[in-house]
Amino acid sequence: GEGAYRANYFQGKFPESNTVEDGWVHTSPRGAFGPQNAYGLHDMVGNVWEWTSTPGGDGYVKKGGSFLCHHSYCYRYRNAARSFNSGDTTAGNLGFRCVHSSGGEGKEMEE
């Protein structure tokens, strides 16, 4: 609906008070926000930073922001957001994306 959240990120006064308007204090389950475009993609931003295999900085590129992003601190819950970490970094707001091919033709966008 109008004004509904489309991703899991921090609401309220960071870091003191998460008002949980999106329904999640920490990570949300896969697909919690429904498809965001005609391709049926879910969870492309927010929730956890996603590791990539792209080298960057002193390690690898991570993208997409996390549930800890807030406009006053880490305004990165967007597709273009990039950051870097060493490959041995662990945190509750870091993850990776698993992809599965359906084995058939790709779904074409509806106009």
N, C-alpha and C positions, 0 to 999 in steps of 0.2 A: 504494500500500500504506500500511499504518499508519506514520505518521511521515514519509511522503514529502513532498517540497516541492511546493507548488502554484503557486509564483511565483519569479521571479528576484530575489533580494535578497542582501545581504552576510551571509555567515556567518563566524564567527571573531571575532578581536579587531580592531575597527575603529580606525584604517585600516591597521594594520600587517600583518595576516595574514588573507586571505580563504581559508577552508578549502575553498571551492568544493563544499560538500556538495550544492548544487542542480545542479551540473554545469557552471556557467558563471562565468567570471572577469569578463566584461564583459556585453554584451547577448546575449540568447538569440534564436534564430530564432522567427518567428511560429509559434504552436501547440506550442511545445516542452513545455508542461505539460498539454496536453489540455484538453478542455472542463471548466469548473468548475461548471456547473449544468445544469438541464434545458433551458435555451435554447441550449446548445451554445456559449456565449461562451468565448473564449480571451483570455489576456493582459490581464485587466482591472486588475491591479495589478502593481507591480514592473516590472522590465526598464527602461523609460524613463518619465519624467514625460511626460504627454500634454498638449499644448497644447489649449486650448479656445477658442472664439470669445467667451467671457464676459469682459467687462472686469472688472478688479480691480486694486487697488493702483495702481501707476503703469504698468500694462500689461495683461496678460491672465492668466486663471486657468490653472494647470496642475494636473493631478490624478493620483493613483494611485501616487506614489513611484517609485523606480528601483532598479537593481542596486546602487547605493551606499547605500541605506537600511539602517540597522542600529538595533536597539532602544536602543543607547547613544548614538546620534547623531541619527538622523532616523527616528523611529518612525512612518513614513507609508506603508508598503506595505499600504494598505487603501483600499477604495472611497471612503470619506468624506474622505480626505486631500486637502487643497487647499493651494496655495501660489501665489505671484505672481511674474512676471518681466516685464520690458519686452519689447516685441515684437522688439527687435533682439538679444536674448540667444541665444547658441548654446552648446551643451555636448554632450558625448558621452552624457549621460543625459537628454536632452530629445528628444521626438519628437512624432508626431501619429498619429492613427488613421484609416485609410482604411476606408470602409464601402461595401458593395455590396449593393444590393437584389436578391433573387432574381427579382423581378418577379411572384412568385406570392403566395399566401396565406402568412402567417407560420406558423412551426412552433408548434403548440400544445404546451404543457407536458404531459408525462405525469404522472399522479398516482401 
